[in-house]
Every structure is written in structure tokens, then in C-alpha cells.
């Protein structure tokens, strides 16, 4: 059978039977090329169907056999997007196939499937997926994409790349410069990376505006009729000061670059543009990889607190109904409540609800914040972030509904405006109120830990408005490339017999959380200046810890005696008697005649803090712990440190943990070994050695070599 080639237009099908008349082959070829060029031009000029932006439209597959069909877009220089793709899977040796010849044939190469595999194609039904050309080939280097059977050399479907085709690529859109009379604003190039993402290089802003936001809208120039763009961390607060920083912004909700005419650094209060660029109408940029999840609130008022959190509410009679909806993980909580101050948004003294879903149950729990620390007992009283029913109050919130769908937790609850609990604050209707909110991880007891996401500016809300308010938008999420965890420090040196234990910031997701995998309460142990290093101690030797973790038992935040146990989390004092009985305490605790634990290593506080004005939410921006550590400011109380001496023996486990007596998740591992040389040999290349001097490093190396030679 002679090969057949079909071209399908909207009104007719033209059939070419190649090689049927040798005397007309040349004419037929010229006519075929002319018709092909016309069809390609027509397809390329067609607008894709209504819906989300998918990239630059190439055309429909020309379908010949096995029901192969679908639409094809160019996502970027290297990637095709196939939508509504169908194929019955009955080919023998069928692949996605591409090449630079005039038409599909044996001269070509396999294009890996959506999983990056070169397996024979199976059945597809109305499926959307991307294909990336292999070996960094570009779409402009090929002429067609086909569904091709190598065994029969039969073409099941194809689509042709138009000549002079320009695939989507990031576009440049000018730079920002200071407007006369306004705060200092400047930048290098602004790159539009895709349909929802802008990258501003070397951005500077002096932070002197009162209500300055990243702002977008339509029209010939920036105006008050615009929308906020969340900052690089997803916050909708007025933006902070920047000093030649490169930041990436994502347009909110389902908004794309095609919906706006300008981008501005804009003062909403004074209605002034402090620096802006215009957005071209015909940008050929890649589609965004951001997943947009629509979420309809059931209550009339809605306020977007963060790109990943919104609060909705309704006042009816003597009670208020509140709904929190957030893009959170399974082990994360959302919190919202009334500020502890009437003058600003303040965590201390606040009355909040902590909402989360645990398996098949939802929770909305009433909390009182008496100290910026987990709930601990101070002289017989509970202080810190404590449930109301733990500090003698009532749990005033009544759970109404809860659900989790598309990674969005939605929890609705109610409370009386004036609670019968004297520890609760009243929801006022005749004036705006300062509120607080936060998101973070839950610990193993479903208690909130130190929050990761929280506002730095004041947040004010009016709960009784004449007209419903709603500035909420759809949730967005993308695959996050987590930054590398900071280097895991290890102290492995036979000459080191004493350690200094002080406190400092936990360092965000790249610090304590990334190193240990545990949730953090905000503080962590610094041993000999390193953030939670792993220690290597030898049995039979005596070691001394100079402890400076705080010795004031009246302080819920800064009272951290050092303990060593066989349990990784710490916080021994917070545990129930049953839990305590399951833990072996190796050092740092003695028991009274009544059997109550009493810490023995509580020394004066030596604490590292962020410098004034440094935002701890930016800790993950530091590439290494060393760079982060250089920014910290130390302050130490007078007095000698507490001494904790230990002599590991054969009864000690191979791995124990140093931690805080009062708070969980502040320390890390101690390896107990019989021989440094033996442990080094067993540890192999995975062990990182930290020596205090060149001579000790040489001694250690000599010992290892000697051990290897004797073993050989």
C-alpha cells in the first residue's frame, strides 16, 4: 500500500495519494508544500479555546490512524503541552517521534513520554501532559511532532511547527526608578518569567512609605483602582525595606500577566506611584506552573490575610461565626484572634483560636497567650501559649464544620461576642479591632509550635460593616524547590572534653528543622558556637558541659536546664508521669523524695538574638549557617555557668540526646562510641570530622590509618 497523507481543515479534507503518477510528482510536491504552508499559517493564527493560558498554540494533531488526536502548545523552548490527547494504544512499536525532515519518517528521534521514559506508548484518553525534547533540543530545531510506529514505519498523527515559530520565553519589561518627591525605589531588569511570575533584580526601597504595596491594575497608568500583589513570602502587609535584593513575585489568585497593564510600587494611603512599568499586550511568555485552586467562602465577609490564609465571618445576634481556610499541610495549624493590645497587633496577651484537622476530626481550640513560649508550668501555674481550659478558663469556640480538599483546610466555628470566660476578649462591633494570625506546625501532642508564617505589621478589622467586604482570591501553589539544609555540624575530636551550651535562634526551615527533621519552638542549643551539632563521646571518658540556658524558673521563655536522655525530643518536665517513666534520664535531672524531677544544670542565660530590624522570617535566605551566625548579637547574664559532668559507660545506648528540661525540640544527638578510630572506620565517608586544631586532626588521621593497617 502506498503511504497516504491527509490534511484536515475546518471545511474540507484534502487527500494526496503520493506516487500515483510519476509524471506529476514534481507538480504534486509543489502543490502539497503550498497547501501545507497555507494550512500551517491558518492553524498558527487561530486562537486557542477559552480557558487558562497554556502557552503558544501550535495546532491540532492531524489524525490518520488509531484515533490519535489532540491539541499541541509550546510551553517553552524545549517543551510541548498536549491537551485532550487520545490514542487507542494498539500500535506495535509506537512512540512520540520528532525530527527535522520535511515530513515524519524513519529520519527522526524518540521524544520521551510525560514520565521521561522511552517506553512504547499505551492507551491515552483525553489526557493533558507535557513532553520535553531530549538532549536539550529546541522546538525551533524540529519541524514536526508525530505519533509514529517504528515497526511499520507508519505515521498515526502529526502536527507541524510553523516556519519562524517563536516559542514562549521569559520577557524583559524595563526597570523601576525613583519618582520625584517619593521614597527611594530602584531596580535592574524586571523579568516576566511566565504568565504569573515576575522577577525584580536588585530591587531597593527605603521603607519610608506608610502603606506601600506591590500593586497591579489596568489602564494607562497606575491608580488606586488596582490590586495588591503578595510579596516574595506571600504576605499582603505593606512591604518592608529592600536593599538591592532580587525577589520573585507571583500574581494573586487566577490573575495572569495578560490581565494587567502595569506593575507599580504604590502607596495606597496617599495614592501615589513610587515607581512602575507598563506591561505589553502581546507577551509571548511560558504558561505558569502554579496550581490555582478556587475556594468559595460560605460567609459574607472575607479578608485575605496571606496568599495561603483567609478569614471569613458573619455576625448574627449575640454571636460571631468565623471560617478559616488555609493552604496548609496535614501537620499544620491556622490561628486567628484578637490582639493582646488595643494599640497594635500583639501576640502577648492575645485571645486566639487554633484550628486544625487531625485525621477525621476537626478542632477549633481556644488559647490564651501569656508568654511567647510553649505552655509550661512556672511555680505551679501554666504560662505560655496555653489552652484556656488548662489555665482555668473555658473553651469558648464551638466547632461547626470542617473539611480538607485540594490541600485546603476549611474550618468553621462560632463564639459569643461577649464570652462568659473572663479571660476571653470581647468582639466589638462599633469600631475596628487589632487582630493577630499565624500558621505553623503541630507537635506530636497536636499543640502549636513556634509559628513559621505571621504578620510583622498591624492588622485591623471591622467585624460589623454596613456592606460585606471581600478581598479574597483563589489559592495558588507550586512545586517548591526546598533550599539546601545548612551544613550538619559534628564535633568529633578526642581532645575536646568540655563543651559550652548556649541558646540562639533555630534558623527557620534550613536550620534546626532541616537538620533534625523536628518542629521547632524558636530556640535551639548552640554547642561550642555551632547550631545543634552532633557530638561524638567515648565511653569511659569524663566530659563537662558549661550550661548557659537560663536559671530563672519564673521565665517561661528563657529557662532551659540541660538534660541528656535516650529520647530525641526533650521537654521532660512537660510530659505526663507515664511518659516520663518510659524515658531514661542519663544526666541533668535528680528526683526529690516525692519522686518529682528536678533539673541540676540551670546556668545564667547566654542568648543570641537577631539584630534589631532583622526579620526572622528571612532566615532561610542565608546560604550557610556561618553567614547567618555572623548577623546574630549575643548577650550573656553575669555569673558562672552551671556544670554538667558526664562519664558515659557501657550501659549507655549508642545514641543519646541533649535537650531542654522544660521545652521540647531544642537539641540533637550524642554518639557514644567505644573507640574514635573504630567509629571513624565504621562511619566511612559519611562522617564529617570537626577538629579544634591541626595537630589534633593529624593525630586523628594517624589513628585511623594505624587502625586500617592493623585491620589489614
Secondary structure, DSSP 8 states (H G I E B T S, - for coil): ---EEEEE-SS-EEEEETTS-GGGHHHHHHHHHHHHHHHHHHHHHS---SSS--SEEEEE-EE-STT-EEEEEE-SSSEEEEEEEEE-S--SSEEEEEESSSSSSSS-EEE--TTS-------EEEEEEEEE-GGG--GGG-SEEEEEETTTTEEEEEEE--TT------EE-------TTS--EE-S-EEEEETTEEEEEEEEE-S--SSEEEEEE-SSS--SSEEEE--TTSB-S----EEEEEEEEE--TT--GGG-SEEEEEETTTTEEEEEEE--TT---B----EEE----SSSEEEEEETTEEEEEEEETTEEEEEEEEE--TTEEEEEEE-S-SSS--STT-EEEEEEEETTEEEEEEEEESSSSB-EEETTEEESEEEGGGTT-----EEEEEEEETTEEEEEEEEESS-SSTTS----SSS-EEEEEEEEEB-TTS-B-S-SEE-SS-EEE-SS-SS--B----EEE------------EE--TT--EEEEEEEE--GGGTHHHHH-S---SEEEEETTEES-EEEEETT-EEEEEE-S---TT-SSS---EEEESSSSB-GGGS-HHHHHTS-EEESEEE-TTS-EEES-----EEEE--TT--GGGGGG-SSHHHHHHT-EEEE-SS--EEEEEE--TTS-SEEEEEESSSBS---EEEEES-HHHHHHHHGGG-----SSHHHHHHHHHHHHHHHHHH-
